[in-house]
Amino acid sequence: MPTVLRIKGLRFHFYSDEGTEPAHIHVRSAEGECKFWLSPISLARNRGIPSHGLREIERMVYDNQQFLLEKYNEFHKN
């Protein structure tokens, strides 16, 4: 499960067995974990992160979308 980015106590990572899914990122916080699709950006799943936290994470995903897509494709060799 490679970590590709850390911001404000959040860990942005992939799971190695999910290469058949569309590009996405998992984000772990102290409250839980969420998953965002990367193109187009949308929330795929949330487990425990409050709505204000999701808005902040979504902004970070937008701000880093190109980098996250590059890392996803590099890791999954797309």
Summary of the structure (lengths in Angstrom):
residues: 78
radius of gyration: 11.4
end to end distance: 17.3
largest distance: 33.7
contacts: 218
relative contact order: 0.23
helix: 32%
strand: 35%
